[in-house]
Amino acid sequence: MKNILLLYGNELSHTALKDLINADSAMHLVEEVSDASEAIAKIRAQKFDVVILDVSSPEKNGLETFCDLKQAYPSLPILIINGSDQVDRMANFTRLGCKGYLSYTASSDQVVPAIKSVARGLTYLVSTHEKLDERLYPMLHERLSLRELQVFFKLIKGQPVNSVAEELSIAPGSVSVFRSKILKKMNMRNNASLIHYALDHHLIS
């Protein structure tokens, strides 16, 4: 039996996922959580075969949550559900280590096979495109590494360097180095320009 952790989503999507999981005797929905910090605490306490990250909730940032989970538990398989059908978005999640990705256009018949495949360590991607072109990263933040994205999301919220360092358990000097790399990769001058970019691209409200 595969133990599953389900992470947020809007109420309708969340309920539909629960019903699909509970209808299959080979899967066990062990925990449901609402944010990354709660998920990390649950993963620390017990073993899960797969995390389902439902990014349908507009109040949550699915990419930031994914980065936090993947940085904390790199080997734990994560299945993204309700992601954008744009091939570059899917390619970016895949680049960062996502094992499975189902877009809004996927059917309910694809959900259970996706969960089981990812739980076995296999890759499961469904797209309207025949092939993911990993060269497609048109958005500037998609140039960033997993750790750089973590720092990026903290900075655009206005967190000072020491606060970011404490939250990510790294040295303040490391945060400054990551910030410099972020600014260079994104061709930005300062934190204010990062915030403007994030607002323009709906990465923060």
C-alpha positions as CSV (number, residue, x, y, z in Angstrom):
1,M,0.0,0.0,0.0
2,K,1.3,3.4,-1.0
3,N,1.2,6.1,1.7
4,I,0.2,9.5,0.4
5,L,0.5,13.1,1.6
6,L,-1.9,15.5,0.0
7,L,-0.9,19.1,0.0
8,Y,-3.7,21.8,-0.3
9,G,-5.7,22.9,-3.4
10,N,-9.1,24.4,-3.7
11,E,-12.0,22.6,-2.0
12,L,-13.5,21.1,-5.1
13,S,-10.2,19.7,-6.5
14,H,-9.1,18.5,-3.0
15,T,-12.4,16.6,-2.5
16,A,-12.1,15.0,-6.0
17,L,-8.5,13.9,-5.3
18,K,-9.5,12.4,-1.9
19,D,-12.3,10.4,-3.5
20,L,-10.1,9.0,-6.2
21,I,-7.4,8.0,-3.7
22,N,-9.8,6.5,-1.2
23,A,-11.5,4.4,-3.9
24,D,-8.3,2.5,-4.6
25,S,-7.3,-0.1,-2.0
26,A,-3.6,0.1,-3.0
27,M,-3.4,3.6,-1.8
28,H,-3.6,5.2,1.7
29,L,-4.2,8.9,2.2
30,V,-2.3,9.3,5.4
31,E,-2.2,13.1,5.8
32,E,-3.7,16.3,4.4
33,V,-1.9,19.6,5.0
34,S,-2.2,23.2,3.9
35,D,1.3,24.5,3.6
36,A,5.0,23.4,3.1
37,S,6.1,23.8,6.7
38,E,3.3,21.5,7.9
39,A,4.1,19.0,5.1
40,I,7.8,19.0,6.1
41,A,6.9,18.3,9.7
42,K,4.7,15.4,8.7
43,I,7.4,14.0,6.4
44,R,9.9,14.2,9.2
45,A,7.6,12.2,11.5
46,Q,6.7,9.4,9.1
47,K,7.4,7.8,5.7
48,F,5.5,8.7,2.6
49,D,5.8,7.1,-0.8
50,V,4.6,10.2,-2.7
51,V,3.5,13.8,-2.1
52,I,0.6,15.1,-4.2
53,L,1.0,18.9,-4.6
54,D,-2.3,20.3,-5.9
55,V,-1.6,23.8,-7.1
56,S,-5.2,24.7,-7.9
57,S,-5.5,27.1,-4.9
58,P,-4.9,30.7,-6.1
59,E,-4.0,31.7,-2.5
60,K,-0.9,29.5,-2.6
61,N,2.3,29.6,-4.6
62,G,2.8,26.1,-6.0
63,L,6.3,26.7,-7.3
64,E,7.6,28.0,-4.0
65,T,6.0,25.1,-2.1
66,F,7.6,22.6,-4.5
67,C,11.0,24.2,-4.0
68,D,10.8,24.1,-0.2
69,L,9.7,20.4,-0.2
70,K,12.3,19.4,-2.8
71,Q,15.1,21.1,-1.0
72,A,14.2,19.5,2.3
73,Y,13.6,16.0,0.9
74,P,15.3,15.7,-2.5
75,S,14.5,12.0,-3.0
76,L,10.8,12.1,-2.1
77,P,8.7,11.8,-5.3
78,I,6.3,14.7,-5.9
79,L,3.3,14.7,-8.2
80,I,2.1,18.1,-9.4
81,I,-1.7,18.2,-10.1
82,N,-3.7,21.0,-11.7
83,G,-0.6,22.7,-13.1
84,S,-0.6,24.8,-16.2
85,D,-0.7,23.0,-19.6
86,Q,2.0,25.3,-20.9
87,V,5.0,23.2,-21.9
88,D,7.6,25.6,-20.5
89,R,5.9,25.5,-17.1
90,M,5.9,21.7,-17.1
91,A,9.5,21.6,-18.3
92,N,10.6,24.0,-15.5
93,F,9.0,21.7,-12.8
94,T,10.7,18.7,-14.4
95,R,14.1,20.5,-14.5
96,L,13.7,21.1,-10.7
97,G,13.1,17.4,-10.0
98,C,9.3,16.9,-10.3
99,K,8.6,13.2,-10.9
100,G,5.0,13.6,-12.2
101,Y,2.9,16.4,-13.7
102,L,-0.8,16.4,-14.6
103,S,-2.2,19.6,-16.2
104,Y,-5.7,21.0,-15.9
105,T,-6.6,19.2,-19.1
106,A,-5.8,15.7,-17.7
107,S,-8.7,13.3,-17.2
108,S,-9.6,11.7,-13.8
109,D,-8.6,8.3,-15.3
110,Q,-5.0,9.5,-15.4
111,V,-4.7,10.5,-11.8
112,V,-4.5,7.1,-10.1
113,P,-1.9,5.7,-12.7
114,A,0.1,8.9,-12.2
115,I,0.2,8.5,-8.4
116,K,1.2,4.9,-8.6
117,S,3.9,5.5,-11.2
118,V,5.4,8.4,-9.2
119,A,5.3,6.3,-6.0
120,R,7.3,3.6,-7.8
121,G,10.0,6.2,-8.7
122,L,8.9,6.5,-12.3
123,T,8.3,9.7,-14.2
124,Y,4.7,10.5,-15.3
125,L,4.1,13.6,-17.5
126,V,0.9,14.4,-19.4
127,S,1.0,17.2,-21.9
128,T,-0.9,18.1,-25.0
129,H,2.6,18.5,-26.5
130,E,4.4,15.4,-27.8
131,K,7.8,16.3,-26.2
132,L,9.0,18.6,-23.5
133,D,11.7,20.9,-24.9
134,E,13.8,21.7,-21.8
135,R,15.4,24.6,-23.6
136,L,12.1,26.5,-23.2
137,Y,12.4,28.8,-20.3
138,P,11.0,32.1,-21.4
139,M,10.5,33.5,-17.9
140,L,13.5,34.9,-16.1
141,H,12.9,33.2,-12.8
142,E,12.9,29.8,-14.6
143,R,16.7,30.3,-15.0
144,L,17.2,29.9,-11.3
145,S,18.2,26.7,-9.4
146,L,16.1,25.2,-6.7
147,R,18.0,27.0,-3.9
148,E,18.0,30.3,-5.8
149,L,14.3,30.1,-6.2
150,Q,13.9,29.5,-2.5
151,V,15.9,32.7,-1.8
152,F,14.1,34.6,-4.6
153,F,10.7,33.9,-3.1
154,K,11.9,35.1,0.4
155,L,13.4,38.2,-1.0
156,I,10.3,39.2,-3.0
157,K,8.3,39.1,0.2
158,G,10.7,41.7,1.6
159,Q,12.5,39.4,4.1
160,P,15.9,40.7,5.2
161,V,19.0,38.6,4.6
162,N,19.3,37.4,8.2
163,S,15.6,36.3,8.2
164,V,16.1,34.3,5.0
165,A,19.2,32.7,6.3
166,E,17.5,31.6,9.5
167,E,14.5,30.2,7.7
168,L,16.6,28.3,5.2
169,S,19.3,27.2,7.8
170,I,22.1,28.7,5.8
171,A,24.7,31.5,6.5
172,P,23.8,35.1,5.8
173,G,26.8,35.3,3.5
174,S,25.3,32.4,1.5
175,V,22.1,34.3,1.1
176,S,24.0,37.3,-0.2
177,V,25.8,35.1,-2.7
178,F,22.5,33.6,-3.9
179,R,21.0,37.0,-4.2
180,S,23.9,38.1,-6.4
181,K,23.4,35.1,-8.6
182,I,19.7,35.7,-8.9
183,L,20.2,39.3,-9.9
184,K,22.7,38.4,-12.5
185,K,20.7,35.5,-14.0
186,M,17.5,37.6,-14.1
187,N,19.3,40.8,-15.3
188,M,17.9,42.8,-12.3
189,R,19.6,45.6,-10.4
190,N,18.1,45.2,-6.9
191,N,15.4,43.7,-4.7
192,A,12.9,46.3,-5.8
193,S,13.2,45.2,-9.4
194,L,12.7,41.5,-8.3
195,I,9.5,42.5,-6.5
196,H,8.2,44.4,-9.6
197,Y,9.0,41.4,-11.7
198,A,7.2,39.1,-9.3
199,L,4.1,41.3,-9.2
200,D,4.0,41.6,-13.0
201,H,4.1,37.8,-13.4
202,H,1.7,37.1,-10.5
203,L,4.3,35.3,-8.4
204,I,3.1,37.3,-5.4
205,S,-0.2,39.1,-4.8
